[in-house]
Amino acid sequence: MDRQDYNKAENAVEKARWTINEYAEKAKAYIREKRDNNEEPTREGWMEQAKNNVADAWENTKDAVSDAWESTKDFAEETWEKTKDKAEDVRSEFRKSTN
């Protein structure tokens, strides 16, 4: 796997990870935002917002992992083809030397 792809996947996971303190701060921000807009903050509203944030993070993670998989698969296929070609060259040289 390319180091850049690995870093993308790792960063997506890091973005998805919230600590208890971060959740508390985000909940406070949600409550302030609702009150600033003269709306009633609700548990359900907060849960919906948190669910959307987690869903976005999951999509980012899936994209990064998928990209890493494709890069790794492409690299493996290219390496396999080069190995087969080299083996054929060696086999051909061996045949020439034994005839």
C-alpha positions as CSV (number, residue, x, y, z in Angstrom):
1,M,0.0,0.0,0.0
2,D,1.3,3.4,-0.9
3,R,2.2,5.5,2.2
4,Q,-0.1,8.3,1.0
5,D,-3.1,6.0,0.9
6,Y,-2.2,4.6,4.3
7,N,-2.1,8.2,5.7
8,K,-5.5,9.0,4.1
9,A,-7.1,6.0,5.7
10,E,-5.5,6.8,9.0
11,N,-6.6,10.4,8.9
12,A,-10.1,9.4,8.1
13,V,-10.2,7.2,11.1
14,E,-8.7,9.9,13.3
15,K,-11.4,12.4,12.2
16,A,-14.1,9.9,13.1
17,R,-12.8,9.4,16.6
18,W,-14.4,11.7,19.1
19,T,-13.5,11.7,22.8
20,I,-16.1,12.2,25.6
21,N,-14.9,15.8,26.0
22,E,-15.3,16.5,22.3
23,Y,-18.8,15.1,22.3
24,A,-19.6,17.3,25.3
25,E,-18.2,20.4,23.5
26,K,-20.1,19.6,20.4
27,A,-23.3,19.1,22.4
28,K,-22.8,22.5,24.0
29,A,-22.3,24.1,20.6
30,Y,-25.5,22.5,19.4
31,I,-27.4,23.8,22.3
32,R,-26.0,27.3,21.9
33,E,-26.7,27.3,18.1
34,K,-30.4,26.3,18.7
35,R,-30.8,28.9,21.4
36,D,-29.2,31.6,19.2
37,N,-31.8,30.7,16.6
38,N,-34.6,30.8,19.2
39,E,-35.1,27.1,18.7
40,E,-35.5,24.4,21.4
41,P,-32.5,22.1,21.6
42,T,-33.6,18.5,21.9
43,R,-31.9,15.2,22.7
44,E,-33.3,13.9,19.4
45,G,-31.9,16.8,17.4
46,W,-28.5,16.3,19.0
47,M,-28.6,12.6,18.3
48,E,-29.5,13.3,14.7
49,Q,-26.6,15.7,14.3
50,A,-24.1,13.3,16.0
51,K,-25.5,10.5,13.8
52,N,-24.9,12.6,10.6
53,N,-21.3,13.4,11.8
54,V,-20.6,9.8,12.3
55,A,-22.1,8.8,9.0
56,D,-20.0,11.4,7.2
57,A,-16.9,10.1,9.0
58,W,-17.8,6.5,8.0
59,E,-18.2,7.5,4.4
60,N,-14.8,9.3,4.4
61,T,-13.3,6.2,6.0
62,K,-14.8,3.9,3.4
63,D,-13.6,6.1,0.6
64,A,-10.0,6.1,2.0
65,V,-10.0,2.4,2.6
66,S,-11.4,1.7,-0.9
67,D,-8.7,4.0,-2.4
68,A,-6.0,2.2,-0.5
69,W,-7.4,-1.2,-1.6
70,E,-7.4,-0.2,-5.2
71,S,-3.9,1.2,-5.0
72,T,-2.7,-2.0,-3.3
73,K,-4.5,-4.2,-5.8
74,D,-3.0,-2.3,-8.7
75,F,0.4,-2.5,-7.3
76,A,0.1,-6.2,-6.7
77,E,-1.1,-6.8,-10.2
78,E,1.7,-4.8,-11.7
79,T,4.2,-6.6,-9.6
80,W,2.8,-9.9,-10.6
81,E,3.0,-9.0,-14.3
82,K,6.6,-7.8,-14.0
83,T,7.5,-11.0,-12.1
84,K,5.9,-13.2,-14.8
85,D,7.7,-11.3,-17.5
86,K,11.0,-11.6,-15.7
87,A,10.4,-15.3,-15.2
88,E,9.7,-15.8,-18.9
89,D,12.9,-13.9,-19.7
90,V,14.9,-16.1,-17.4
91,R,13.2,-19.3,-18.8
92,S,14.1,-18.1,-22.4
93,E,17.7,-17.4,-21.5
94,F,18.0,-20.8,-19.8
95,R,16.6,-22.6,-22.9
96,K,19.1,-20.8,-25.1
97,S,22.0,-21.7,-22.9
98,T,21.0,-25.4,-22.7
99,N,20.5,-25.8,-26.5
